[in-house]
Amino acid sequence: MKLSIIGTGYVGLTTGTCFAEVGHEVTCVDNNEEKVRTLLDGKIPIYEPGLAELVKKNVAAGRLKFTTSTPEGVQDGEVIFIAVPTPPQPDGSVDLSYIEKVAREIAEALTPDLGYRVIVDKSTVPVKTGHKVAETVRRYAEPGVDFGVVSNPEFLREGCAVQDLLEPDRIVFGANDERAVTLMNRIYEPFVAPVLVTDMESAELIKHAANSFLALKISYINAVARICEQSGADIEKVAEGIGMDHRIGRSFLNAGLGYGGSCFPKDIKAFIAISESLGYPFELLKQVEEVNETQRELFLGKIRDKLWVLQDKKIALWGLTFKQNTDDVRESVAMKLAGQMLEEGAEVVAWDPQGIGTARKFGNLSGKITYADDMYSCLDGAEALVIGTEWPEFANADLAEVAKRLRTPLVFDGRNLLDPHTASAKGLEYYSVGRPAVGVTDSAAAAV
Ligand SMILES: NC(=O)c1ccc[n+]([C@@H]2O[C@H](COP(=O)([O-])OP(=O)(O)OC[C@H]3O[C@@H](n4cnc5c(N)ncnc54)[C@H](O)[C@@H]3O)[C@@H](O)[C@H]2O)c1
């Protein structure tokens, strides 16, 4: 089928590429000229494992192309996906101006001779946005254009987006138009996954409700981690015991610094704002946010307790991205932690396997963080190592080397990546989340 994607970012580029990979002909549109030029030059503007190879392969096969022209996208695609940003406004509600703009641009490019077109919202949007998109297109398009609107939320995870798109857990779309449902079923025919077809409102709600539930799991385990710290229990064992219950499951029960990234923080805020506007103040989700925000502060408290004053202290930070296997630093907790330590006068020297380029470009702290050349030189002469992101490289680090390079062998692990007993055996004083500290030289701190 001929498909177009408006917005060629993390979602648009990976979705478009995977649609091409299963045999569709895809036009990816982006109004960022630099991004499109990069893609036309055969380079990939983001880091996503496996994506570069697939883009190259499908461009060469003539199934994938890039343009800055929305009218070209509308001409090319019988189904047009919208994958533009939906950032938060200061009050937490969603800024829908990108969606509205694209809806207008599509409307202005639609003509009756194109025949039936489907406009699919893949961006994460508040319930009822689909109706607004339909209304906008009707208002700005010339009379006689024939179109349907569908909500098709995206559940990919950055870092394994290609796999998530090619082998999804589920495909959800919602439409109030049978012709649109038929076309959507054809698009997803090559994918082996359960398909749930709903009305438009339910599809829109599923995305916000799903992300909020995952965030709730994270805040829940972080709240339990606080009880572990006060009682001497080990959160890893507790999480394992909880997660063995199939009704609960082990995933998203990892205690740590809390959730960040371009989706969870804004989607939880959005769901709170949406619920409030519909007359239900979602207090449970406000608590989820509260636990998440204070989690970072509690962790910083451990660093302050040990280092006393951060002013002029060199601190090594492993991790800048919001999670492993991505270069994305948007709303990254590690970056926020770096910002707070810098504010207190610390010198932060950071290393990240993929995030240094994006941190320099988009991190707002570029002039303030010092970026190391590699993982181990980052540690040289530092008073402590702070682990902010769950990269596997950090979990598999040579801890004897860590102990040797640090000025004082202190490690604050915000992602519970290291085994406490191994860390202590290698001479490290080790603090993590929801587990007793080990190797502590000062007995007063051992209770932390
Ligand atoms: N990143 C994720 O993991 C993820 C997962 C699921 C859903 N989502 C949702 O998908 C949407 C897109 O997220 P993203 O991470 O891909 O964002 P992104 O910022 O990486 O990409 C959005 C792209 O849209 C382009 N754009 C903006 N206005 C445009 C216009 N008028 N015409 C053409 N292009 C335009 C931007 O230049 C950018 O390249 C958001 O609603 C997000 O919540 C994201």
The ligand as an SDF file (V2000), in Angstrom:
LIG
                    3D

 44 48  0  0  0  0  0  0  0  0999 V2000
    9.3140    8.6970   21.2510 N   0  0  0  0  0  0  0  0  0  0  0  0
    8.5910    7.6980   21.6950 C   0  0  0  0  0  0  0  0  0  0  0  0
    9.0910    6.7610   22.3200 O   0  0  0  0  0  0  0  0  0  0  0  0
    7.0990    7.6610   21.4550 C   0  0  0  0  0  0  0  0  0  0  0  0
    6.4080    6.4420   21.6180 C   0  0  0  0  0  0  0  0  0  0  0  0
    5.0390    6.4200   21.3750 C   0  0  0  0  0  0  0  0  0  0  0  0
    4.3800    7.5950   21.0240 C   0  0  0  0  0  0  0  0  0  0  0  0
    5.0710    8.7590   20.8840 N   0  0  0  0  0  0  0  0  0  0  0  0
    4.3430    9.9590   20.4750 C   0  0  0  0  0  0  0  0  0  0  0  0
    4.5840   10.1790   19.0770 O   0  0  0  0  0  0  0  0  0  0  0  0
    4.6120   11.5900   18.8050 C   0  0  0  0  0  0  0  0  0  0  0  0
    5.9280   11.9610   18.1500 C   0  0  0  0  0  0  0  0  0  0  0  0
    6.9740   11.7020   19.0650 O   0  0  0  0  0  0  0  0  0  0  0  0
    8.5040   11.6270   18.6040 P   0  0  0  0  0  0  0  0  0  0  0  0
    9.2630   11.1370   19.7780 O   0  0  0  0  0  0  0  0  0  0  0  0
    8.5960   10.9020   17.3160 O   0  0  0  0  0  0  0  0  0  0  0  0
    8.8020   13.1770   18.3760 O   0  0  0  0  0  0  0  0  0  0  0  0
   10.0290   13.8100   17.5620 P   0  0  0  0  0  0  0  0  0  0  0  0
   10.1670   15.1820   18.0830 O   0  0  0  0  0  0  0  0  0  0  0  0
   11.1800   12.8770   17.5770 O   0  0  0  0  0  0  0  0  0  0  0  0
    9.4950   13.8570   16.0500 O   0  0  0  0  0  0  0  0  0  0  0  0
    8.4760   14.7040   15.6020 C   0  0  0  0  0  0  0  0  0  0  0  0
    8.8540   15.2090   14.2160 C   0  0  0  0  0  0  0  0  0  0  0  0
    7.7610   15.9540   13.6840 O   0  0  0  0  0  0  0  0  0  0  0  0
    8.3000   16.9850   12.8940 C   0  0  0  0  0  0  0  0  0  0  0  0
    7.2700   17.9930   12.6500 N   0  0  0  0  0  0  0  0  0  0  0  0
    6.7290   18.8780   13.5140 C   0  0  0  0  0  0  0  0  0  0  0  0
    5.7820   19.6140   12.8910 N   0  0  0  0  0  0  0  0  0  0  0  0
    5.7210   19.1730   11.6120 C   0  0  0  0  0  0  0  0  0  0  0  0
    4.9530   19.5400   10.4880 C   0  0  0  0  0  0  0  0  0  0  0  0
    4.0420   20.5250   10.5510 N   0  0  0  0  0  0  0  0  0  0  0  0
    5.1610   18.9000    9.3220 N   0  0  0  0  0  0  0  0  0  0  0  0
    6.0870   17.9110    9.2320 C   0  0  0  0  0  0  0  0  0  0  0  0
    6.8470   17.5260   10.2690 N   0  0  0  0  0  0  0  0  0  0  0  0
    6.6680   18.1420   11.4500 C   0  0  0  0  0  0  0  0  0  0  0  0
    9.4970   17.4630   13.7060 C   0  0  0  0  0  0  0  0  0  0  0  0
   10.4170   18.1760   12.9180 O   0  0  0  0  0  0  0  0  0  0  0  0
   10.0630   16.1370   14.2080 C   0  0  0  0  0  0  0  0  0  0  0  0
   11.0450   15.6120   13.3480 O   0  0  0  0  0  0  0  0  0  0  0  0
    4.3490   12.2800   20.1440 C   0  0  0  0  0  0  0  0  0  0  0  0
    2.9760   12.5280   20.2690 O   0  0  0  0  0  0  0  0  0  0  0  0
    4.7860   11.2320   21.1470 C   0  0  0  0  0  0  0  0  0  0  0  0
    4.1220   11.3900   22.3890 O   0  0  0  0  0  0  0  0  0  0  0  0
    6.4140    8.8070   21.0860 C   0  0  0  0  0  0  0  0  0  0  0  0
  1  2  1  0
  2  3  2  0
  2  4  1  0
  4  5  1  0
  4 44  2  0
  5  6  2  0
  6  7  1  0
  7  8  2  0
  8  9  1  0
  8 44  1  0
  9 10  1  0
  9 42  1  0
 10 11  1  0
 11 12  1  0
 11 40  1  0
 12 13  1  0
 13 14  1  0
 14 15  2  0
 14 16  1  0
 14 17  1  0
 17 18  1  0
 18 19  2  0
 18 20  1  0
 18 21  1  0
 21 22  1  0
 22 23  1  0
 23 24  1  0
 23 38  1  0
 24 25  1  0
 25 26  1  0
 25 36  1  0
 26 27  1  0
 26 35  1  0
 27 28  2  0
 28 29  1  0
 29 30  1  0
 29 35  2  0
 30 31  1  0
 30 32  2  0
 32 33  1  0
 33 34  2  0
 34 35  1  0
 36 37  1  0
 36 38  1  0
 38 39  1  0
 40 41  1  0
 40 42  1  0
 42 43  1  0
M  CHG  2   8   1  16  -1
M  END
$$$$
